[in-house]
Protein backbone atom coordinates (compact mmCIF):
# COMPACT_ATOMS: atom_id res chain seq x y z
CA UNK A 1 0.00 0.00 0.00
CA UNK A 2 1.37 3.42 -0.97
CA UNK A 3 1.23 4.96 2.51
CA UNK A 4 3.30 8.00 1.54
CA UNK A 5 0.90 8.81 -1.29
CA UNK A 6 -2.09 8.59 1.09
CA UNK A 7 -0.36 10.76 3.71
CA UNK A 8 0.46 13.40 1.12
CA UNK A 9 -3.12 13.39 -0.16
CA UNK A 10 -4.55 13.81 3.34
CA UNK A 11 -2.00 16.53 4.14
CA UNK A 12 -3.12 18.36 0.99
CA UNK A 13 -6.77 18.10 2.05
CA UNK A 14 -5.97 19.13 5.63
CA UNK A 15 -3.35 21.65 6.71
CA UNK A 16 -1.32 19.17 8.73
CA UNK A 17 2.04 17.42 8.72
CA UNK A 18 2.74 14.13 6.96
CA UNK A 19 5.12 13.03 9.75
CA UNK A 20 3.29 10.48 11.90
CA UNK A 21 4.16 7.21 13.63
CA UNK A 22 2.58 4.07 12.22
CA UNK A 23 1.03 2.07 15.06
CA UNK A 24 -0.70 -0.66 13.04
CA UNK A 25 -0.24 -2.29 9.63
CA UNK A 26 -1.53 -5.65 8.43
CA UNK A 27 -0.50 -5.17 4.81
CA UNK A 28 -3.93 -3.94 3.71
CA UNK A 29 -4.91 -1.49 6.41
CA UNK A 30 -2.83 0.81 8.59
CA UNK A 31 -3.17 3.44 11.29
CA UNK A 32 -0.80 6.30 12.13
CA UNK A 33 -0.71 8.70 15.08
CA UNK A 34 0.70 12.22 14.79
CA UNK A 35 0.51 15.73 16.14
CA UNK A 36 2.44 18.37 18.00
CA UNK A 37 3.00 19.77 21.48
CA UNK A 38 3.70 23.49 21.44
CA UNK A 39 4.49 25.77 24.38
CA UNK A 40 3.76 29.39 23.39
CA UNK A 41 3.99 32.58 25.44
CA UNK A 42 2.92 35.98 24.13
CA UNK A 43 3.65 39.41 25.57
CA UNK A 44 1.29 42.25 24.65
CA UNK A 45 1.30 45.66 26.35
CA UNK A 46 3.34 44.21 29.23
CA UNK A 47 1.02 41.25 29.88
CA UNK A 48 2.20 37.66 29.35
CA UNK A 49 -0.35 35.11 28.12
CA UNK A 50 -0.14 31.35 27.70
CA UNK A 51 -1.09 30.29 24.16
CA UNK A 52 0.16 26.70 24.46
CA UNK A 53 -1.57 23.92 22.55
CA UNK A 54 -1.42 20.24 21.69
CA UNK A 55 -2.73 18.68 18.48
CA UNK A 56 -3.41 14.96 18.16
CA UNK A 57 -4.39 13.29 14.91
CA UNK A 58 -5.16 9.78 13.72
CA UNK A 59 -5.03 8.63 10.09
CA UNK A 60 -6.47 5.28 9.07
CA UNK A 61 -6.02 3.90 5.55
CA UNK A 62 -7.07 0.74 3.74
CA UNK A 63 -6.73 -0.58 0.20
CA UNK A 64 -10.23 -1.25 -1.17
CA UNK A 65 -9.25 -2.03 -4.77
CA UNK A 66 -6.10 -1.97 -6.85
CA UNK A 67 -4.83 1.61 -6.69
CA UNK A 68 -7.88 2.76 -4.69
CA UNK A 69 -7.60 3.59 -0.99
CA UNK A 70 -10.10 4.54 1.68
CA UNK A 71 -9.02 6.79 4.52
CA UNK A 72 -10.33 8.47 7.64
CA UNK A 73 -8.70 11.40 9.41
CA UNK A 74 -9.33 13.01 12.82
CA UNK A 75 -7.50 15.84 14.59
CA UNK A 76 -8.30 17.65 17.82
CA UNK A 77 -6.57 20.62 19.40
CA UNK A 78 -6.23 21.00 23.17
CA UNK A 79 -5.26 24.38 24.65
CA UNK A 80 -4.33 25.77 28.04
CA UNK A 81 -7.88 27.15 28.12
CA UNK A 82 -10.21 24.15 27.78
CA UNK A 83 -12.99 26.37 26.45
CA UNK A 84 -10.96 26.79 23.25
CA UNK A 85 -10.47 23.05 22.61
CA UNK A 86 -11.84 22.03 19.22
CA UNK A 87 -12.04 19.32 16.60
CA UNK A 88 -10.00 20.55 13.65
CA UNK A 89 -10.65 17.70 11.23
CA UNK A 90 -13.24 14.92 11.10
CA UNK A 91 -13.46 13.41 7.62
CA UNK A 92 -13.21 10.32 5.47
CA UNK A 93 -12.68 9.78 1.79
CA UNK A 94 -11.23 7.89 -1.15
CA UNK A 95 -7.87 8.41 -2.83
CA UNK A 96 -6.59 7.31 -6.25
CA UNK A 97 -3.80 8.38 -8.60
CA UNK A 98 -6.19 11.03 -9.89
CA UNK A 99 -6.59 12.71 -6.51
CA UNK A 100 -8.46 12.43 -3.23
CA UNK A 101 -12.05 13.23 -2.27
CA UNK A 102 -13.17 13.67 1.35
CA UNK A 103 -16.34 14.74 3.17
CA UNK A 104 -16.75 16.16 6.65
CA UNK A 105 -14.87 18.78 8.64
CA UNK A 106 -11.96 19.62 6.35
CA UNK A 107 -10.22 22.49 4.59
CA UNK A 108 -11.59 24.64 1.81
CA UNK A 109 -9.49 25.43 -1.25
CA UNK A 110 -7.83 28.81 -0.75
CA UNK A 111 -5.30 27.58 1.80
CA UNK A 112 -2.93 26.57 -1.01
CA UNK A 113 -2.94 30.24 -2.08
CA UNK A 114 -2.53 31.83 1.37
CA UNK A 115 0.30 29.36 2.11
CA UNK A 116 2.50 31.35 -0.29
CA UNK A 117 2.88 34.11 2.33
CA UNK A 118 1.69 32.36 5.52
CA UNK A 119 5.18 31.08 6.33
CA UNK A 120 5.89 32.28 9.87
CA UNK A 121 6.04 30.22 13.06
CA UNK A 122 3.57 32.45 14.91
CA UNK A 123 2.68 35.82 13.39
CA UNK A 124 1.97 36.81 9.80
CA UNK A 125 -1.07 36.19 7.58
CA UNK A 126 -2.36 39.64 8.54
CA UNK A 127 -4.05 40.22 5.18
CA UNK A 128 -4.68 36.74 3.79
CA UNK A 129 -7.87 35.75 5.60
CA UNK A 130 -10.32 33.38 3.94
CA UNK A 131 -14.12 33.44 3.89
CA UNK A 132 -15.77 30.47 5.59
CA UNK A 133 -16.28 28.13 2.62
CA UNK A 134 -12.65 28.64 1.58
CA UNK A 135 -11.35 27.86 5.08
CA UNK A 136 -11.72 24.84 7.36
CA UNK A 137 -15.42 24.04 7.81
CA UNK A 138 -17.85 21.14 8.17
CA UNK A 139 -20.46 19.73 5.77
CA UNK A 140 -17.70 20.08 3.21
CA UNK A 141 -17.04 17.93 0.13
CA UNK A 142 -13.45 18.51 -0.98
CA UNK A 143 -11.15 17.33 -3.78
CA UNK A 144 -7.41 17.67 -4.29
CA UNK A 145 -5.27 16.44 -7.16
CA UNK A 146 -1.55 16.76 -7.87
CA UNK A 147 -0.28 16.40 -11.43
CA UNK A 148 3.41 17.14 -11.67
CA UNK A 149 3.87 20.79 -10.73
CA UNK A 150 0.12 21.48 -10.86
CA UNK A 151 -2.03 21.23 -7.72
CA UNK A 152 -5.80 21.62 -7.98
CA UNK A 153 -8.29 21.94 -5.11
CA UNK A 154 -12.06 22.39 -5.13
CA UNK A 155 -14.74 22.09 -2.46
CA UNK A 156 -18.47 22.55 -2.00
CA UNK A 157 -20.10 23.36 1.34
CA UNK A 158 -23.72 22.26 1.54
CA UNK A 159 -26.40 24.73 2.61
CA UNK A 160 -28.07 23.55 5.81
CA UNK A 161 -28.68 24.65 9.39
CA UNK A 162 -29.39 21.17 10.77
CA UNK A 163 -28.24 20.31 14.28
CA UNK A 164 -28.01 16.65 15.27
CA UNK A 165 -26.97 16.09 18.88
CA UNK A 166 -23.91 18.27 19.46
CA UNK A 167 -23.03 18.48 15.76
CA UNK A 168 -23.82 21.80 14.11
CA UNK A 169 -23.65 22.24 10.36
CA UNK A 170 -23.14 25.47 8.45
CA UNK A 171 -26.16 27.67 7.73
CA UNK A 172 -24.93 28.75 4.32
CA UNK A 173 -23.69 27.10 1.16
CA UNK A 174 -20.92 27.89 -1.25
CA UNK A 175 -17.80 26.74 -3.02
CA UNK A 176 -14.16 27.53 -3.56
CA UNK A 177 -11.57 26.42 -6.09
CA UNK A 178 -7.86 27.06 -6.50
CA UNK A 179 -4.83 25.96 -8.47
CA UNK A 180 -1.10 26.39 -8.06
CA UNK A 181 1.70 25.66 -10.50
CA UNK A 182 5.34 25.28 -9.49
CA UNK A 183 7.99 25.58 -12.18
CA UNK A 184 11.41 23.94 -12.10
CA UNK A 185 13.16 27.34 -12.06
CA UNK A 186 11.74 28.17 -8.62
CA UNK A 187 8.77 30.27 -9.75
CA UNK A 188 5.29 29.34 -8.53
CA UNK A 189 1.87 30.85 -9.18
CA UNK A 190 -1.51 30.46 -7.53
CA UNK A 191 -5.06 31.63 -8.18
CA UNK A 192 -8.30 30.91 -6.32
CA UNK A 193 -11.91 32.01 -6.01
CA UNK A 194 -14.64 31.49 -3.39
CA UNK A 195 -18.34 32.36 -3.18
CA UNK A 196 -20.81 31.70 -0.39
CA UNK A 197 -24.18 32.35 1.20
CA UNK A 198 -26.89 34.92 0.91
CA UNK A 199 -27.99 38.01 2.83
CA UNK A 200 -25.80 38.42 5.95
CA UNK A 201 -23.54 35.48 5.05
CA UNK A 202 -23.06 36.49 1.41
CA UNK A 203 -19.40 36.85 0.45
CA UNK A 204 -16.99 36.29 -2.40
CA UNK A 205 -13.24 36.40 -2.66
CA UNK A 206 -10.45 36.08 -5.20
CA UNK A 207 -6.83 35.48 -4.20
CA UNK A 208 -3.70 35.47 -6.35
CA UNK A 209 -0.12 34.73 -5.30
CA UNK A 210 3.35 34.35 -6.75
CA UNK A 211 6.60 33.13 -5.22
CA UNK A 212 10.22 32.55 -6.13
CA UNK A 213 12.68 30.24 -4.40
CA UNK A 214 16.42 30.24 -5.07
CA UNK A 215 18.74 28.28 -2.86
CA UNK A 216 18.19 29.41 0.72
CA UNK A 217 16.08 32.45 -0.29
CA UNK A 218 12.32 32.67 -0.72
CA UNK A 219 10.07 35.63 -1.59
CA UNK A 220 6.32 35.75 -2.19
CA UNK A 221 3.45 38.17 -2.69
CA UNK A 222 -0.31 37.79 -2.34
CA UNK A 223 -3.32 39.92 -3.29
CA UNK A 224 -6.94 39.37 -2.34
CA UNK A 225 -10.11 41.19 -3.25
CA UNK A 226 -13.74 40.48 -2.43
CA UNK A 227 -16.98 41.45 -0.80
CA UNK A 228 -18.25 40.43 2.65
CA UNK A 229 -21.79 41.35 3.71
CA UNK A 230 -21.90 43.82 0.79
CA UNK A 231 -18.73 45.58 1.95
CA UNK A 232 -15.58 45.67 -0.21
CA UNK A 233 -12.50 44.01 1.27
CA UNK A 234 -9.00 44.22 -0.24
CA UNK A 235 -5.60 43.19 1.02
CA UNK A 236 -2.03 42.42 0.06
CA UNK A 237 0.88 40.67 1.70
CA UNK A 238 4.60 40.20 1.10
CA UNK A 239 6.81 37.49 2.60
CA UNK A 240 10.50 36.63 2.58
CA UNK A 241 12.60 33.88 4.13
CA UNK A 242 16.26 32.98 4.43
CA UNK A 243 17.59 29.68 5.74
CA UNK A 244 21.04 29.62 7.34
CA UNK A 245 22.01 26.14 8.45
CA UNK A 246 19.34 24.90 10.86
CA UNK A 247 17.89 28.38 11.43
CA UNK A 248 15.22 30.01 9.32
CA UNK A 249 14.53 33.76 9.33
CA UNK A 250 11.19 35.01 7.99
CA UNK A 251 9.39 38.31 7.64
CA UNK A 252 5.98 39.37 6.33
CA UNK A 253 4.11 42.60 5.78
CA UNK A 254 0.33 42.66 5.42
CA UNK A 255 -2.24 45.38 4.82
CA UNK A 256 -6.02 44.97 4.63
CA UNK A 257 -8.93 47.39 4.17
CA UNK A 258 -12.69 47.07 4.54
CA UNK A 259 -14.67 49.81 2.83
CA UNK A 260 -11.43 51.87 2.69
CA UNK A 261 -10.98 51.53 6.47
CA UNK A 262 -7.68 49.93 7.44
CA UNK A 263 -8.24 46.71 9.42
CA UNK A 264 -4.71 45.27 9.28
CA UNK A 265 -1.29 46.87 8.90
CA UNK A 266 1.51 44.77 10.36
CA UNK A 267 5.19 43.99 9.86
CA UNK A 268 6.46 40.80 11.53
CA UNK A 269 9.84 39.10 11.95
CA UNK A 270 10.77 35.72 13.37
CA UNK A 271 13.65 33.29 13.75
CA UNK A 272 13.14 29.54 14.07
CA UNK A 273 15.90 27.10 14.97
CA UNK A 274 15.36 23.44 14.06
CA UNK A 275 17.28 21.18 16.43
CA UNK A 276 16.13 18.19 14.36
CA UNK A 277 13.06 17.12 12.38
CA UNK A 278 10.97 16.89 15.55
CA UNK A 279 11.97 19.84 17.75
CA UNK A 280 12.24 23.57 17.13
CA UNK A 281 12.36 26.87 19.03
CA UNK A 282 11.28 30.26 17.76
CA UNK A 283 10.96 33.93 18.61
CA UNK A 284 8.54 36.19 16.74
CA UNK A 285 7.77 39.92 16.93
CA UNK A 286 4.82 41.71 15.33
CA UNK A 287 4.92 45.47 14.74
CA UNK A 288 1.25 46.46 14.67
CA UNK A 289 0.89 49.74 12.79
CA UNK A 290 -2.83 50.21 13.29
CA UNK A 291 -3.65 53.42 15.13
CA UNK A 292 -5.41 53.44 18.48
CA UNK A 293 -8.39 55.78 18.22
CA UNK A 294 -10.62 57.56 20.69
CA UNK A 295 -13.74 55.60 21.57
CA UNK A 296 -12.10 52.18 21.18
CA UNK A 297 -12.78 49.55 23.82
CA UNK A 298 -9.87 48.09 25.81
CA UNK A 299 -10.04 44.94 23.65
CA UNK A 300 -9.98 46.98 20.43
CA UNK A 301 -6.99 48.99 21.66
CA UNK A 302 -5.17 45.73 22.46
CA UNK A 303 -5.56 44.76 18.80
CA UNK A 304 -3.37 47.76 17.89
CA UNK A 305 -0.46 46.79 20.18
CA UNK A 306 2.85 45.18 19.20
CA UNK A 307 3.38 41.59 20.33
CA UNK A 308 6.31 39.31 21.18
CA UNK A 309 5.95 35.52 21.03
CA UNK A 310 8.28 32.75 22.21
CA UNK A 311 7.71 29.11 21.41
CA UNK A 312 8.98 25.54 21.69
CA UNK A 313 7.42 22.92 19.41
CA UNK A 314 7.71 19.14 19.32
CA UNK A 315 6.26 17.29 16.30
CA UNK A 316 5.46 13.60 16.40
N, C-alpha and C positions, 0 to 999 in steps of 0.2 A: 504494500500500500504506500502511495506517495504521500507520506506524512508532511514533508516539507511543503509540498504544493498546497495541501489542505490548510496548513498553518498560515501560509502567505495569503491564501484566499480569504480566510477569516480575518486576518490582520487588516486586509484591504477593506473588508466590510465594516470592521470595528476598529476604532483608533486605539490599538493595543499592540503590545510587543509579541513577537513570534517566539521569544525565548521562554520555554516552559519545560518542566520536568515530566517525562512520561512515567506514569505510575501503573499502567496496565497496557498489555498488548498481547493478543492471542493470534496475531497474524492476519485477522480480518477486521477486528475492532480494536480501538485504542482509546486511552484517556490520558490527558495531560493536565497538570496543575501549574499555574503561573500567577504572577502578580508582582507587587512591590510593597515595600514598607518605607515610608518617607517622613522623616522628621523635618518640620518646616517652622521657622519662627519669623514673624514679620514685625518691623518697627515702623509705626506711623505716628507722627506728631508726638514722639516721646513714649508712646505706649507699645508694649510688646505683646503680641498675640500668638497663640499656638494654632498653626494651620496644618498640623500633622495629619497624615492619612495612611490607610492601608487599603490596597486593592487585591482582591482574590478572584481568580478566574479559573474556570474548568472548561476544557474543550474535549468533547467526545466525537470520534469519527468512526465510520464503518464503511466498508466497500459493499455496495448493494448490487453492482453489476460491473462488468469490465470497464474500467475508466470512469465509473460513476460512484461518487461517495456521498454519504449522508453525514451531516454533522450537527451538533448542538453546542451552543456557547452560552456561558453565564459568567457575569462579572458583577461583584458588589464592592462598593467603597465604604469603608468605615473611617470615621473621623474622630477627633478628640471631643467633638460635640455630637452626641448620638443623634440629635435631632436632624443633623445633616447627612446621616447615613442614607445611601440610596443604591438601588439596583441600576447599574449602568448599561448592562446588556443582558437580554433574555431572548434568544432567538434560535432557530433551527433552519436548516436548508439543505440544498443539494449542490454539489460542485462537480464540474467536468472540465475538460481541456478548453471549453469555450467560455468558462467563467463560473461564477457562483451566484446562487439566488438564495435569499434568506427572508424570513418573515418574523416579526416580533419587535422587540425593543432593540433597535440598531441604528447605525448612522445614516444620515442623509448623504447627499452627493457632493456638497460644496467643500467638504473637508479636504479633499485632494487639491483644491485651489488655495484655501487659506493656509495649508501646510507649507506653501512656498515661503511665507514670511513668519509663520508661527513656529519659530525655531529656538526660542529661549527656554531655559530651565524653569523659570517662574513667571517673569513679566512678559510684556509684549502682547501682540494680537489686539492692540488698542482700537484698531479701525477695521478689523476683518470679521466682525460678528456675522452670524448666519441667522436667517429667519427659521422658524421652527421646523418646517418640513425639510429644510436643507441641513439641519443639525441632527443630533441624536434624539429620537422620539419613538413612541410605540405605535402599534397598528400600522407598521411600516413594511412594505414589500420592496426589497432592495436587490440590485444586481451589480456585480462588478466583473469586468473582464480585462485581462492583460494580454496584449498581442505585440510582442517585441517592445518597442519603446512607447507604445500607445496604451494608455489606461483609460477605460470608460466606466463611468458609474451612472446609475439611474435609479430612482426610487419613487414610489407612489404611497402617500399616506391616505388611508381611507377616512372618509368623513363620517364620524359617529360620535355620540356623546354617551355611549353605553357604559354603565358601571356594573361589573359583576364581582361581588365580594369586595375585596380591597383593590381590585384592578380597575384603574380608570383609563379610558381611551380618549384620544384627542377629539375635540369638538369642532374640528375643521378638516378639510381635505386639501390635498395639493400634491405637487410633484417637484422634483429637482433632477437635473442632469448635468454632468460635467465630463470633461475629457482633458487629459494631459498628454503631452508628447515630449519625450526626452531624446535629444539627439546625441550622437557619439562625440561631438565636439564640446559637450558640456552645457549647451543651451537647452532650456526646457520651457515649454509654454503650457498655459492652462486657461480654460474658459468654461464657465458654468452659469446656469440660469435656474431660478426657483420661482414658483408661484403658488400661493395658498389662499384659502379661506374666502370669506365674504364679510361685508360690514366691518365690525370692529377687528376681526382677525385677518382682513384682507391685506396681502402684502406680496411684493415681487422684488426680485433681486438679481442682478447680474454681476459676476465677479470675473476678473481677468488677471492673470499673473504671468510673470516671466522671471527666469533665473539663469544664472551662469555660474558654473563651477569650474575652477582651474586649480589643480593641485590642492593646496590647503586653504584656498580662498573660495568664498561663496558670497554672491550678492543676489538680491531678489527684489522685486517690486510688485505691488498688488493694487488694484483699483476696484472699488465696488460702487454700484449705483442702484437705487431702487426706491420703492415707496412702501411705507408702513403706515397703516391706518390713514391713508390719503395724505401723508406727509412725506416730502422728498427727503431721502437720506443718501448722502454721498461720503465716501472715505477713500483714503489712500494710505499705503504703508510701504516702508523700505526696510530691508534687513540685510545684514552683512555678518559674516562669520570668518574666523581664522583659527585654524587648528595648529597648535605648536606642541609636538610630542603627544602627551596624554592630556593636554589641557586645551579646551576650546573656549574662545572668546567670541561673544555675539553681541550685537546691538540692533535695535529696531527703533524706528520713528513712525508713529501713527497719528493721523488726524481724521476726525469724523465730524460731520455736520448734519443736523436735522432741521429742515426749514431754515437754513442759513445760520442756525445757532450752533456754535461749537460745543460738541458733547464729548470729544476726546482730543487731546493734544499732549502726547507723551513721548519722551525719549528715554530708552532703557538700555542698560549695559549689564552684562553678566560674564562670569568666568566659571567654567565647570571643569573640575579635574576628575578624570576617570582612573581610579586605582586599578581596576580590571573591568571585565565585561559586566560584573554584577554590582559594583559599588562605586559611587561617585559622591563628590561634595561640590557645592556651588554657593556663590554669593551673587546677588542680583540687586541692582538699584534702579528705581524708576523716578525720573524727573517729570513730575506732573505739572504741565504748563497751563492748566485751566485756571482761570481767575476765580477767587472767592468773592462773591458778591453779597451786598446787603440783602437781608431777607432770607438768606439760605438757612436751612436747619443745620444742626450740629452734624448730622449724618451727611448732608450734602456738602458741607465744608470739608469733611474728612475725605471726600472723593476728589478734592483738589490738592491734597497733600502729597509730598514725596514719600517714597516707601523703600525701606531696605529689607531684603529677605535673605536668610541663611538656610541652607538645607543639606541634609544627608539622605541619600537614597540607595536602597538595596533592592535589586531586581532578582526575581527568581522564577 
